[in-house]
């Protein structure tokens, strides 16, 4: 699942080439396909409030958040993106109202609407982006491997950081645990 980021970028590039000046909308972004459009007659699609029998139980775990954060730098070129569902077993908010880890990534990303997103230089095992906002520099880094990975901040110093899955946080260095996401507010140095 975490290796599909390149396919997302390729799909958006192809859509942009076909669409020319038209907006390109990506989605729905999910861990599992909603249905197989090439499978022939399968009967009616489930209603909007029907989670169906093929719900991916990883939806409410850290994998959905890591996948989304890893795909986001590649999705940023889309005009709009539809992510998961809002509530329920296919959503980012559980039926009891508690947010799943992916909800925290979505909350961080929505604050970046309209900003110029840049990919950051990072080891192959990490995807990341940087955005200059009115409040300062925002970095989102994702460790795609099961092993811990150090991330050195060059030209910036962290003022606030939250790591989904824990981690060591210092002003100029963050150790990302395996399969984790870090949201970092920073200032340029």
C-alpha positions, 0 to 999 in steps of 0.5 A: 500500500505504501509503495503506491505513491509513485502511481498516484503522481503518475495518474495525476500527471496523465490526468493533467495532460488529458485535461489541459486547463480543466481542473483535475479532481482526485478521489476517492482516496481510500486504502481499498477500491470501492468497487471493481468498475471492470468486473461486469454487472455486480448489482447496485452500489451500496448506499452512502451510509452502507459500509458494506462487507468489504470494509478495510479494518486498517482504515482506523489504524495508523496505516491509513494516516501514513498512506495519506501523508505519503500520498499528499505531496503527490496529490497536492497538484490536484485541484481538489481531493476527496479523502475516504469517508467522513464517518463510520467504518470507511470514514476518518471519524469512528461511529462513536465520534473519535477521530482515527489517525488519518483525521489528524493528517487531514486536519493538518492538510486542510490548513494548507489550502491555497499554499504552495507545496514543495517536496523536501529532500529526504532519504528514500524511506521518507516522503515529505513536503514543506509549505510556507504559511503565514504562521511560518514553515510547516513540514509533513514527513512520513516514514515509509519503513518499519524501522526508525529513521532520523530526519535532520532539519537543515535550514530550519529549526522545529518550534513545535512537532507532533509525531503520530506513533511517538518519536524523538523530537529535537529542534534540528532533528526528529527521529521518526518511528517506523510507519509514522507521520510527523507534523512540524512547525518550524522557522528558517535558520 
